[in-house]
């Protein structure tokens, strides 16, 4: 961009900041309720439908509770919700067969929500960690996460979720080749309209801790996820992964975490011009919400942080702030 501004005093940038009306007229980016996806934690474990201690204001919900949350989201104008199950530990195994059970918790919640609030888009998580006795996103043998065998399991999981009525599948596992395998299976099984929002650039981040508390994976995880999630030091690799997932049939792509990786969001949008999303993950939410509750920062940081995603090129944001942000945007 070549500067064309006159010199001072002919050019006074403060002229366009003088009133709210002028500021609105020249705003380069806007945040809308339509940009939000609300992540929800669902459980049917007795006593687990309770507040998540490390995520103030966030609770695990029963299936009935997720239906009520979906109804609330629709009233607020939030276009989509995303489900994450807190699975009964008794159902977690090393082979993860509960992941593709048509009657598992996530699939039952999808059907209940679509029956009650058909207009809202339901996104699901495609990864084995909620069902894995090892806490990993993939199958494990002798301490090694198995890529190709995991893909077979993920395909079965994706088909079960599509059959349950999910609108958007969110593969968050980071196995190589899983998008192509899922897309081929969905086409072959008659689910050609099911959308894939790939967690294409998902980093091995310390910001996920509260989420693992929320889904009951913290105690189960053996080791770490650095052999399949991205190195936070890498930037070019993120673009290669996005390119690969798009070539395999992803409709939309995601960067995760969000705020520490806004440079990646901008790189992805500039390079590909595709629908680009970010996840304001549990650790980001917990830091901001905790600071707000302690009076260390004003509540305005919520909308400011979400606007930053839009400025960085994101078309939408997964955020636990979604209902609060929707109310704030409504005035």
Buried (B, 14 or more C-beta within 10 A) or exposed (E): EEEEEEEEEEEEEEEEEEEEEEEEEEEEEEBBBEBBBBBBBBBBBEEBBEEBEBBBBBBBBBBBBBBBBBBBBBEBEBBBBBBBBBBBEEBBEEEBBBBBBEEBBBBBBBBBBBEBBEEBBBBBBBBBBBBBBBBBBBBBEEEEBBBEBBBBBBBBBBBBBBBBBBBBBBBBBBBEBBBBBBBEBBEEBEBEEBBBBBBBBBBBBEBBBBBBBBBBBBEBBEEEBEBBBBEBEBBEBBBEBBBBBBEBBBBBBBBBBBBBBBEBBBBBBEEBEBBBBBBBBBBBBBBBBBBBEEEEBEBEBBBEBBBBBBBBBBBBBBBBBBBBBBEBBEE
